[in-house]
Amino acid sequence: MNNIIVIGGGFVGLWSAISAARKLEELGIGPDQVEVTLINRDSWHGIRVRNYESDLSDLRVPLDSVLEPAGVRLIEGEVTGIEPDAPPGGRPGAERSTQHGL
């Protein structure tokens, strides 16, 4: 199976992940062929243009409420490095902090 991995759940990441999932659906490519995954440090999308306000609770959107209906998987975590030339599953003996098979 192939993966489209988007790092970061801000406006660009959120839009990219949902757009990729919609395009795949439009092309008739199912999640059994290509999985779209968004990796974000937490489960929230923050509307950051208003961070000057003292109470930001109304400006946080649960990512799953937007991603799940579009068929995008959410992983909460932090990406600390990318090795594009690494074999599938990573390099032998390399540190791997995710157990999600990416």
DRENTORKOL-3810 file (N, C-alpha, C; in nm, 4 decimals):
REM DRENTORKOL-3810
@n.u->0.0839; n.v->-0.1174; n.w->0.0000; ca.u->0.0000; ca.v->0.0000; ca.w->0.0000; c.u->0.0888; c.v->0.1243; c.w->0.0000
@n.u->0.0416; n.v->0.2279; n.w->-0.0668; ca.u->0.1124; ca.v->0.3553; ca.w->-0.0704; c.u->0.0535; c.v->0.4500; c.w->0.0328
@n.u->0.1349; n.v->0.5474; n.w->0.0750; ca.u->0.0920; ca.v->0.6443; ca.w->0.1745; c.u->0.1193; c.v->0.7854; c.w->0.1273
@n.u->0.0265; n.v->0.8751; n.w->0.1569; ca.u->0.0501; ca.v->1.0180; ca.w->0.1468; c.u->0.0550; c.v->1.0666; c.w->0.2898
@n.u->0.1680; n.v->1.1228; n.w->0.3301; ca.u->0.1865; ca.v->1.1667; ca.w->0.4678; c.u->0.2007; c.v->1.3179; c.w->0.4694
@n.u->0.1164; n.v->1.3826; n.w->0.5481; ca.u->0.1192; ca.v->1.5277; ca.w->0.5630; c.u->0.1646; c.v->1.5557; c.w->0.7058
@n.u->0.2633; n.v->1.6423; n.w->0.7197; ca.u->0.3163; ca.v->1.6758; ca.w->0.8521; c.u->0.2660; c.v->1.8138; c.w->0.8914
@n.u->0.1896; n.v->1.8190; n.w->0.9989; ca.u->0.1390; ca.v->1.9452; ca.w->1.0520; c.u->-0.0078; c.v->1.9659; c.w->1.0221
@n.u->-0.0836; n.v->2.0009; n.w->1.1255; ca.u->-0.2275; ca.v->2.0192; ca.w->1.1138; c.u->-0.2714; c.v->2.1640; c.w->1.1135
@n.u->-0.1858; n.v->2.2537; n.w->1.0613; ca.u->-0.2265; ca.v->2.3929; ca.w->1.0443; c.u->-0.3138; c.v->2.4046; c.w->0.9209
@n.u->-0.3363; n.v->2.5268; n.w->0.8759; ca.u->-0.4230; ca.v->2.5465; ca.w->0.7601; c.u->-0.3720; c.v->2.4722; c.w->0.6370
@n.u->-0.2439; n.v->2.4828; n.w->0.6075; ca.u->-0.1892; ca.v->2.4202; ca.w->0.4867; c.u->-0.1924; c.v->2.2680; c.w->0.4981
@n.u->-0.1520; n.v->2.2149; n.w->0.6121; ca.u->-0.1533; ca.v->2.0700; ca.w->0.6299; c.u->-0.2927; c.v->2.0118; c.w->0.6254
@n.u->-0.3848; n.v->2.0772; n.w->0.6936; ca.u->-0.5231; ca.v->2.0312; ca.w->0.6958; c.u->-0.5831; c.v->2.0332; c.w->0.5552
@n.u->-0.5626; n.v->2.1425; n.w->0.4851; ca.u->-0.6149; ca.v->2.1559; ca.w->0.3484; c.u->-0.5507; c.v->2.0521; c.w->0.2554
@n.u->-0.4210; n.v->2.0307; n.w->0.2704; ca.u->-0.3496; ca.v->1.9348; ca.w->0.1850; c.u->-0.3999; c.v->1.7922; c.w->0.2055
@n.u->-0.4159; n.v->1.7520; n.w->0.3302; ca.u->-0.4606; ca.v->1.6158; ca.w->0.3588; c.u->-0.6021; c.v->1.5915; c.w->0.3067
@n.u->-0.6911; n.v->1.6855; n.w->0.3319; ca.u->-0.8294; ca.v->1.6692; ca.w->0.2862; c.u->-0.8359; c.v->1.6739; c.w->0.1337
@n.u->-0.7604; n.v->1.7618; n.w->0.0724; ca.u->-0.7594; ca.v->1.7705; ca.w->-0.0747; c.u->-0.7064; c.v->1.6421; c.w->-0.1371
@n.u->-0.6019; n.v->1.5856; n.w->-0.0787; ca.u->-0.5469; ca.v->1.4600; ca.w->-0.1312; c.u->-0.6507; c.v->1.3486; c.w->-0.1219
@n.u->-0.7188; n.v->1.3380; n.w->-0.0081; ca.u->-0.8200; ca.v->1.2336; ca.w->0.0092; c.u->-0.9343; c.v->1.2517; c.w->-0.0898
@n.u->-0.9770; n.v->1.3746; n.w->-0.1101; ca.u->-1.0867; ca.v->1.3998; ca.w->-0.2051; c.u->-1.0455; c.v->1.3685; c.w->-0.3480
@n.u->-0.9222; n.v->1.4038; n.w->-0.3846; ca.u->-0.8744; ca.v->1.3760; ca.w->-0.5205; c.u->-0.8645; c.v->1.2255; c.w->-0.5451
@n.u->-0.8138; n.v->1.1528; n.w->-0.4459; ca.u->-0.8056; ca.v->1.0075; ca.w->-0.4597; c.u->-0.9447; c.v->0.9476; c.w->-0.4793
@n.u->-1.0408; n.v->0.9966; n.w->-0.4018; ca.u->-1.1780; ca.v->0.9476; ca.w->-0.4162; c.u->-1.2326; c.v->0.9801; c.w->-0.5549
@n.u->-1.2055; n.v->1.1006; n.w->-0.6021; ca.u->-1.2495; ca.v->1.1429; ca.w->-0.7354; c.u->-1.1917; c.v->1.0533; c.w->-0.8443
@n.u->-1.0680; n.v->1.0084; n.w->-0.8249; ca.u->-1.0007; ca.v->0.9219; ca.w->-0.9216; c.u->-1.0370; c.v->0.7744; c.w->-0.9046
@n.u->-1.1175; n.v->0.7449; n.w->-0.8036; ca.u->-1.1573; ca.v->0.6065; ca.w->-0.7798; c.u->-1.0496; c.v->0.5236; c.w->-0.7132
@n.u->-0.9586; n.v->0.5891; n.w->-0.6443; ca.u->-0.8512; ca.v->0.5195; ca.w->-0.5735; c.u->-0.8896; c.v->0.5114; c.w->-0.4265
@n.u->-0.9128; n.v->0.3914; n.w->-0.3793; ca.u->-0.9613; ca.v->0.3718; ca.w->-0.2430; c.u->-0.8515; c.v->0.3705; c.w->-0.1388
@n.u->-0.8916; n.v->0.3787; n.w->-0.0117; ca.u->-0.7945; ca.v->0.3779; ca.w->0.0975; c.u->-0.7196; c.v->0.2460; c.w->0.1110
@n.u->-0.7678; n.v->0.1412; n.w->0.0439; ca.u->-0.6949; ca.v->0.0151; ca.w->0.0438; c.u->-0.5734; c.v->0.0216; c.w->-0.0490
@n.u->-0.5700; n.v->0.1237; n.w->-0.1376; ca.u->-0.4568; ca.v->0.1420; ca.w->-0.2288; c.u->-0.3628; c.v->0.2533; c.w->-0.1815
@n.u->-0.4201; n.v->0.3647; n.w->-0.1351; ca.u->-0.3413; ca.v->0.4792; ca.w->-0.0882; c.u->-0.4064; c.v->0.5327; c.w->0.0382
@n.u->-0.3293; n.v->0.5384; n.w->0.1445; ca.u->-0.3800; ca.v->0.5920; ca.w->0.2707; c.u->-0.3251; c.v->0.7326; c.w->0.2898
@n.u->-0.4123; n.v->0.8253; n.w->0.3306; ca.u->-0.3709; ca.v->0.9622; ca.w->0.3607; c.u->-0.3637; c.v->0.9748; c.w->0.5121
@n.u->-0.2482; n.v->1.0198; n.w->0.5612; ca.u->-0.2246; ca.v->1.0338; ca.w->0.7047; c.u->-0.1732; c.v->1.1728; c.w->0.7346
@n.u->-0.2272; n.v->1.2352; n.w->0.8385; ca.u->-0.1774; ca.v->1.3633; ca.w->0.8858; c.u->-0.1138; c.v->1.3408; c.w->1.0220
@n.u->0.0084; n.v->1.3892; n.w->1.0398; ca.u->0.0779; ca.v->1.3796; ca.w->1.1674; c.u->0.0821; c.v->1.5191; c.w->1.2285
@n.u->0.0333; n.v->1.5309; n.w->1.3509; ca.u->0.0310; ca.v->1.6595; ca.w->1.4204; c.u->0.0679; c.v->1.6378; c.w->1.5663
@n.u->0.1232; n.v->1.7392; n.w->1.6294; ca.u->0.1704; ca.v->1.7249; ca.w->1.7680; c.u->0.0575; c.v->1.7004; c.w->1.8668
@n.u->-0.0650; n.v->1.7403; n.w->1.8329; ca.u->-0.1804; ca.v->1.7135; ca.w->1.9190; c.u->-0.3028; c.v->1.6915; c.w->1.8307
@n.u->-0.4174; n.v->1.6779; n.w->1.8929; ca.u->-0.5380; ca.v->1.6448; ca.w->1.8167; c.u->-0.6192; c.v->1.7675; c.w->1.7775
@n.u->-0.5573; n.v->1.8843; n.w->1.7796; ca.u->-0.6300; ca.v->2.0083; ca.w->1.7555; c.u->-0.5758; c.v->2.0876; c.w->1.6376
@n.u->-0.6674; n.v->2.1537; n.w->1.5679; ca.u->-0.6318; ca.v->2.2561; ca.w->1.4702; c.u->-0.6637; c.v->2.3886; c.w->1.5374
@n.u->-0.5636; n.v->2.4734; n.w->1.5511; ca.u->-0.5852; ca.v->2.6026; ca.w->1.6142; c.u->-0.5999; c.v->2.7120; c.w->1.5098
@n.u->-0.7009; n.v->2.7943; n.w->1.5266; ca.u->-0.7186; ca.v->2.9078; ca.w->1.4367; c.u->-0.6265; c.v->3.0171; c.w->1.4892
@n.u->-0.5059; n.v->3.0178; n.w->1.4398; ca.u->-0.3970; ca.v->3.0964; ca.w->1.4981; c.u->-0.4027; c.v->3.2449; c.w->1.4659
@n.u->-0.4871; n.v->3.2865; n.w->1.3776; ca.u->-0.4898; ca.v->3.4282; ca.w->1.3431; c.u->-0.5447; c.v->3.5125; c.w->1.4571
@n.u->-0.5997; n.v->3.4488; n.w->1.5599; ca.u->-0.6572; ca.v->3.5234; ca.w->1.6716; c.u->-0.5918; c.v->3.4875; c.w->1.8039
@n.u->-0.4642; n.v->3.4531; n.w->1.8023; ca.u->-0.3962; ca.v->3.4134; ca.w->1.9250; c.u->-0.3756; c.v->3.5283; c.w->2.0228
@n.u->-0.4099; n.v->3.6491; n.w->1.9847; ca.u->-0.3984; ca.v->3.7623; ca.w->2.0765; c.u->-0.5102; c.v->3.7594; c.w->2.1811
@n.u->-0.6146; n.v->3.6797; n.w->2.1588; ca.u->-0.7242; ca.v->3.6735; ca.w->2.2541; c.u->-0.6845; c.v->3.5925; c.w->2.3767
@n.u->-0.7417; n.v->3.6275; n.w->2.4909; ca.u->-0.7041; ca.v->3.5603; ca.w->2.6156; c.u->-0.7631; c.v->3.4196; c.w->2.6259
@n.u->-0.8819; n.v->3.3962; n.w->2.5744; ca.u->-0.9446; ca.v->3.2647; ca.w->2.5797; c.u->-0.9505; c.v->3.2064; c.w->2.4391
@n.u->-0.8677; n.v->3.1046; n.w->2.4143; ca.u->-0.8601; ca.v->3.0450; ca.w->2.2807; c.u->-0.9425; c.v->2.9167; c.w->2.2677
@n.u->-1.0186; n.v->2.8807; n.w->2.3707; ca.u->-1.0903; ca.v->2.7526; ca.w->2.3679; c.u->-1.1896; c.v->2.7434; c.w->2.2517
@n.u->-1.2508; n.v->2.8543; n.w->2.2122; ca.u->-1.3444; ca.v->2.8503; ca.w->2.0996; c.u->-1.2741; c.v->2.8467; c.w->1.9647
@n.u->-1.1425; n.v->2.8615; n.w->1.9648; ca.u->-1.0678; ca.v->2.8683; ca.w->1.8390; c.u->-0.9930; c.v->2.7390; c.w->1.8091
@n.u->-1.0226; n.v->2.6349; n.w->1.8840; ca.u->-0.9589; ca.v->2.5055; ca.w->1.8617; c.u->-1.0621; c.v->2.4087; c.w->1.8053
@n.u->-1.0250; n.v->2.3438; n.w->1.6964; ca.u->-1.1144; ca.v->2.2496; ca.w->1.6290; c.u->-1.0528; c.v->2.1107; c.w->1.6414
@n.u->-1.1277; n.v->2.0111; n.w->1.6896; ca.u->-1.0732; ca.v->1.8749; ca.w->1.6950; c.u->-1.0457; c.v->1.8255; c.w->1.5528
@n.u->-0.9225; n.v->1.7877; n.w->1.5259; ca.u->-0.8851; ca.v->1.7443; ca.w->1.3909; c.u->-0.9669; c.v->1.6246; c.w->1.3439
@n.u->-0.9959; n.v->1.5318; n.w->1.4333; ca.u->-1.0734; ca.v->1.4138; ca.w->1.3913; c.u->-1.2100; c.v->1.4510; c.w->1.3365
@n.u->-1.2686; n.v->1.5598; n.w->1.3869; ca.u->-1.4014; ca.v->1.5979; ca.w->1.3381; c.u->-1.3976; c.v->1.6436; c.w->1.1925
@n.u->-1.2802; n.v->1.6826; n.w->1.1456; ca.u->-1.2640; ca.v->1.7261; ca.w->1.0067; c.u->-1.2019; c.v->1.6157; c.w->0.9215
@n.u->-1.1053; n.v->1.5449; n.w->0.9772; ca.u->-1.0307; ca.v->1.4449; ca.w->0.9008; c.u->-1.1070; c.v->1.3142; c.w->0.8812
@n.u->-1.1710; n.v->1.2671; n.w->0.9848; ca.u->-1.2378; ca.v->1.1375; ca.w->0.9779; c.u->-1.3417; c.v->1.1297; c.w->0.8664
@n.u->-1.4311; n.v->1.2291; n.w->0.8523; ca.u->-1.5281; ca.v->1.2213; ca.w->0.7423; c.u->-1.4634; c.v->1.2194; c.w->0.6034
@n.u->-1.3423; n.v->1.2746; n.w->0.5928; ca.u->-1.2723; ca.v->1.2761; ca.w->0.4638; c.u->-1.1893; c.v->1.1498; c.w->0.4425
@n.u->-1.1829; n.v->1.0639; n.w->0.5450; ca.u->-1.1063; ca.v->0.9400; ca.w->0.5326; c.u->-0.9578; c.v->0.9574; c.w->0.5559
@n.u->-0.9195; n.v->1.0591; n.w->0.6323; ca.u->-0.7786; ca.v->1.0854; ca.w->0.6613; c.u->-0.7481; c.v->1.0365; c.w->0.8025
@n.u->-0.6400; n.v->0.9608; n.w->0.8166; ca.u->-0.5983; ca.v->0.9104; ca.w->0.9475; c.u->-0.5151; c.v->1.0161; c.w->1.0183
@n.u->-0.5350; n.v->1.0317; n.w->1.1477; ca.u->-0.4586; ca.v->1.1256; ca.w->1.2294; c.u->-0.3648; c.v->1.0490; c.w->1.3202
@n.u->-0.2391; n.v->1.0908; n.w->1.3211; ca.u->-0.1421; ca.v->1.0392; ca.w->1.4174; c.u->-0.0950; c.v->1.1574; c.w->1.5001
@n.u->-0.1081; n.v->1.1459; n.w->1.6322; ca.u->-0.0561; ca.v->1.2493; ca.w->1.7213; c.u->0.0886; c.v->1.2144; c.w->1.7511
@n.u->0.1782; n.v->1.3053; n.w->1.7164; ca.u->0.3190; ca.v->1.2803; ca.w->1.7400; c.u->0.4034; c.v->1.3898; c.w->1.6805
@n.u->0.5327; n.v->1.3729; n.w->1.6918; ca.u->0.6267; ca.v->1.4725; ca.w->1.6433; c.u->0.7244; c.v->1.4068; c.w->1.5467
@n.u->0.7419; n.v->1.4685; n.w->1.4326; ca.u->0.8378; ca.v->1.4190; ca.w->1.3341; c.u->0.9711; c.v->1.4889; c.w->1.3623
@n.u->1.0736; n.v->1.4091; n.w->1.3866; ca.u->1.2048; ca.v->1.4662; ca.w->1.4183; c.u->1.3045; c.v->1.4482; c.w->1.3054
@n.u->1.2691; n.v->1.3717; n.w->1.2037; ca.u->1.3586; ca.v->1.3530; ca.w->1.0904; c.u->1.2908; c.v->1.2744; c.w->0.9806
@n.u->1.3422; n.v->1.2929; n.w->0.8603; ca.u->1.2888; ca.v->1.2218; ca.w->0.7437; c.u->1.4066; c.v->1.1644; c.w->0.6672
@n.u->1.3991; n.v->1.0364; n.w->0.6345; ca.u->1.5029; ca.v->0.9702; ca.w->0.5560; c.u->1.4391; c.v->0.9157; c.w->0.4286
@n.u->1.4367; n.v->0.9966; n.w->0.3232; ca.u->1.3692; ca.v->0.9522; ca.w->0.2001; c.u->1.4326; c.v->0.8301; c.w->0.1347
@n.u->1.5606; n.v->0.8040; n.w->0.1608; ca.u->1.6276; ca.v->0.6902; ca.w->0.0985; c.u->1.6246; c.v->0.5648; c.w->0.1846
@n.u->1.5623; n.v->0.5733; n.w->0.3014; ca.u->1.5566; ca.v->0.4570; ca.w->0.3896; c.u->1.4644; c.v->0.3518; c.w->0.3290
@n.u->1.4980; n.v->0.2253; n.w->0.3470; ca.u->1.4107; ca.v->0.1192; ca.w->0.2958; c.u->1.2793; c.v->0.1173; c.w->0.3739
@n.u->1.1731; n.v->0.0604; n.w->0.3162; ca.u->1.0464; ca.v->0.0504; ca.w->0.3894; c.u->1.0684; c.v->-0.0166; c.w->0.5241
@n.u->1.0128; n.v->0.0410; n.w->0.6278; ca.u->1.0313; ca.v->-0.0134; ca.w->0.7622; c.u->1.1502; c.v->0.0463; c.w->0.8342
@n.u->1.2294; n.v->0.1282; n.w->0.7666; ca.u->1.3434; ca.v->0.1938; ca.w->0.8319; c.u->1.4733; c.v->0.1181; c.w->0.8158
@n.u->1.5785; n.v->0.1809; n.w->0.8587; ca.u->1.7109; ca.v->0.1193; ca.w->0.8534; c.u->1.7311; c.v->0.0284; c.w->0.9744
@n.u->1.7991; n.v->-0.0845; n.w->0.9547; ca.u->1.8248; ca.v->-0.1741; ca.w->1.0683; c.u->1.9001; c.v->-0.0997; c.w->1.1790
@n.u->1.8507; n.v->-0.1113; n.w->1.3011; ca.u->1.9163; ca.v->-0.0489; ca.w->1.4154; c.u->1.8860; c.v->0.0983; c.w->1.4333
@n.u->1.8097; n.v->0.1581; n.w->1.3424; ca.u->1.7785; ca.v->0.3011; ca.w->1.3533; c.u->1.6692; c.v->0.3225; c.w->1.4570
@n.u->1.6791; n.v->0.4366; n.w->1.5266; ca.u->1.5756; ca.v->0.4723; ca.w->1.6232; c.u->1.4450; c.v->0.5004; c.w->1.5487
@n.u->1.3393; n.v->0.4498; n.w->1.6010; ca.u->1.2091; ca.v->0.4708; ca.w->1.5370; c.u->1.1082; c.v->0.4911; c.w->1.6488
@n.u->1.0539; n.v->0.6113; n.w->1.6561; ca.u->0.9643; ca.v->0.6433; ca.w->1.7667; c.u->0.8182; c.v->0.6201; c.w->1.7326
@n.u->0.7889; n.v->0.5843; n.w->1.6112; ca.u->0.6494; ca.v->0.5593; ca.w->1.5750; c.u->0.6267; c.v->0.4107; c.w->1.5606
@n.u->0.5098; n.v->0.3683; n.w->1.5946; ca.u->0.4732; ca.v->0.2286; ca.w->1.5768; c.u->0.3567; c.v->0.2197; c.w->1.4793
@n.u->0.3503; n.v->0.3156; n.w->1.3896; ca.u->0.2380; ca.v->0.3223; ca.w->1.2967; c.u->0.2719; c.v->0.2666; c.w->1.1598
@n.u->0.3913; n.v->0.2152; n.w->1.1416; ca.u->0.4269; ca.v->0.1522; ca.w->1.0150; c.u->0.4480; c.v->0.2479; c.w->0.9005
@n.u->0.4839; n.v->0.3700; n.w->0.9301; ca.u->0.5075; ca.v->0.4663; ca.w->0.8230; c.u->0.6512; c.v->0.4607; c.w->0.7791
END
